[in-house]
């Protein structure tokens, strides 16, 4: 049984999509499961015993017609029995359509018909989450249940480390607790204003008396340094301990005590490693999609919509799309004071459990 999962998207999406392989191996223990993903996301899937092969693509190259055609032909030549498409965009739909796999499942919007028979099993996105794991995971579990019968699907996603990776020692001499800070989101419209971030960092430093590390993408180094320069307690921030690869960050995060971050892939990595997380959501993000396993204790978060619901009551669909393009004005409403109302009790609880 040859199975392909197509998830050419960002790090968090790819990690969450690993729940498909984890459950498929229970249904088909002798199956061979491949994942088609962007090369920069592969680190979150490495060492997963339920994934047999990673097929890597460059996100910019795949937008070129000839490169996409080559990928489509490659998928077709593999003669997969099952193709699952949680990405469900043009690229992956075309791969599904021409794969000729007997079973092809992918998402579509409710009450809409697909123009071509991309999938033998088109699956509607759920209207809202009903499970503790969050809507993004529940949608993927629902995809499996729409094709196969899974009595007790496992919604958890995990990251697997080698013994050598578990022995990572760069943090061994740092003053505890060691707190990882996701100072920037994966894109500018997922990042809290720098001045607000610096104020939060100063509070965290003063409260914890530990060591603070910065996480950011390599191309964001200059922006991270801007935030560092705004901080008043620089002596507690160690900028020298940094990893510029996904696998490197995983090893480093595994040695940290908790993560406080803008919403993004680092949050899902920390959760997969069993680390406590506090997440700051962008105003345009639908929290219910991505708040996997949040219980207000181990995993807590803050979203402007919950704190100031009146700001969102009268937005049209078009206005919401404009917020996504430019969320700066609403981000200014998510003040440090609002964030600290949730962060203070969360940190107090976590610090008690770390001592």
Secondary structure, DSSP 8 states (H G I E B T S, - for coil): -EEEEE--S-HHHHHHHHHHHHHHHHH-TT-EEEEEEEGGGGGGTTT-TT--EEEEE-TTGGGSHHHHHHHHHHHHHHT-SEEEESS-SHHHHHHHHHH--SEEEEEE-TT---SS---SEEEE--SS--STT-HHHHHHHHHHHHHS--TT----------HHHHT--TTTTS-SSEEEEE-S-SSGGGS--HHHHHHHHHHHHHHH-SEEEEE--GGGHHHHHHHHHH-S-GGGB-SS----SHHHHHHHHTTSSEEEEESSHHHHHHHHTT-EEEEE--TTS-HHHH-TT--SSSEEEE-HHHH-GGGTTT--HHHHHHHHH--HHHHHHS-HHHHHHHHHHHHHHHHHHH-
